[in-house]
Every structure is written in C-alpha cells, then in structure tokens.
Amino acid sequence: MNCQYCLTPMGNGKFCPSCGAAAAAAPPPQAPDASQQPAWANDPRTVNVNSQFEQPQFGDQPQPPAWTPPAWQPVQTPSRPFYKRWWFWLLLVLGGLLVIGLVVGGGEGLSEEELIGRWNWDEASQWHYIFNDDGTGSRSTNTFGRERFYWSVSGRTLRIESQTNSNLQFGRRIERWTMRYNDGRLTLSLGGTTYHYLRVGGGAAVVPDVTVPAAGTEPAQAAAVTAEQLVGTWNWNTDQTWQYFFAPNGEGTRGGGLFAVEEFTWEVEDGVLFIDSIDGAALQFGVANEEWTVSIAGNTLTLRSRQAQALVYTYIRAD
C-alpha cells in the first residue's frame, strides 16, 4: 500500500515513513451481488443465512430453551421388612388390646324385658336397683335413700335419666352404663367404676304365704321398735329372695324372687309400722295403708297385721 501523498510504499503501517501522513482508510466492503445469491436469501423470514450449520428459524415456531434441566427422580432407598415398620407394631398393640378387652370384658348385655326386676349389689344387699316394666326405676342405699329415674337399654348400654332433671348420685343428669351379664351376675361400668349385681326381684304380683310361728317358738316381746332399728334389708325366712328394704328417708320396697317388687313410704310410731302406697293404689295385701305390729328380737323381725287376723310374717336381717 502506497502513501496517498508521496506514493512511498507503506506496507501495513499506519503512517508514511517519508512524509508521516496517515494511511488512507480502508474502503467499505462491497455488498454481495444479489444475482449471485440463492433465491431464499432475500426472503425476510430467513435468519442466519450466512451460517451453513443452522437451519432457518421462523418467528411463529416455539424456540427450544438454551438449557434443559434433567428430569427429577426420587432417591431410591432400600425397602425395609414390614416387621420393622412403625405401623406394624401399632397394629399389633391395638389388636392385643382388643383381644384382652374381649376376654376380660366377656358377657352379653340384657334386653329391657330381661332387666326388669330387682338387683342387689353383691357387696351389700341393702343397695339395689329396681327396674319397672313401664320404663321407670329406682335405686336405694342406706346412705343416699331412694332415687328415681327413667331407664332404657340399647345394645350393651343402660341409659338412666333423672326424673327431676337434676344430677343423680353419680353427678350426672343422664348416666350411660356399660352393661354385661355373665353367669347370673350383672356388671355395670361407668367412668372407670364397676359394680356387680345379682337378681332378686321380678315376676308376677303374688303375695307370699303367711308365716305361722309354731307354738312356743314365738320370739319374746321386746321393747317398742324404733325407725332406726328397722332401717336396712330383711329377708323373708321362708324365701330369701323376698325382702323388705327400709330406707332411712322413710321410703322402702318389698318383694323379689317370683314376686313383684313394690314401693311404699313407711314410719314407726309406738311399735306400729305404717306402710302407705305412693300413688294411693292398693298394695299387695289389698289396702293402700297398712298397719303392722312390729317387734325385733336379735336378728329376727316379726310383723303382725292389725287389719287381718293371723297375718304374721318373720324376717331375718340381711345386713
């Protein structure tokens, strides 16, 4: 290349070695001849026409990302045998508890018809339940007196509801007892407390036969009996399932075994026992208000009717 002023050869230098003039700027590259280019090169949709490695791309086609992440796959952990899994031991414990419950808590419940009657607590006969066939009932104890309720049975659940809408002896207005019956024993459970009862009441309304003491065997006359002496449970000496129960609050029951159980109120004055019907209806002996001469000798109670001749019964204290 020669200097444009003194024509001195400059080679590839930027300044002339003779006059120091700067080398002339390189001419711009000439555009390629359109006649020598392929027809698709003038298409405005064509991009990267000078690359022989890339294919033409169009704006309406989706473009692949520059980098595609690898697909996620879970980490493979070695499988453990089932007896090393926590759920296996949980099921094993629950199954064991179920089996224990079936074995220990065996026994079926009773239907409403089967439950009707009187049931004595096996620890003390003076505490008992009475279930009447009209859905009413009562329970008594020397400590609490008499408590009345409504009752029903659903499966193995005994439902007891207060008649006065107030709390019952166990602190609830409605009690739901789990009930089991096995070998003649009724078991009632509530809130971790369990009681056992034996049947002593139910059946038709039948009055027991009169007790006629043998000559010379009648107990000696003692001092006039008081109400405090009469409180408790007394078994008829002929049939131990027939009982009197005198609660300290002036209420009581009698009957049992093959005989109906009936409720009454009672009081003692001057050695005379007055028994009155609760609803005014006649009692088992045909009147609503009975009068009995009462005497106690040791553990023997003797009742003589003041309204019917030769009506005498003797009873043995059960508590």
Order of alpha helices (4+ residues) and beta strands (2+ residues): alpha-alpha-beta-beta-beta-beta-beta-beta-beta-beta-alpha-beta-beta-beta-beta-beta-beta-beta-beta
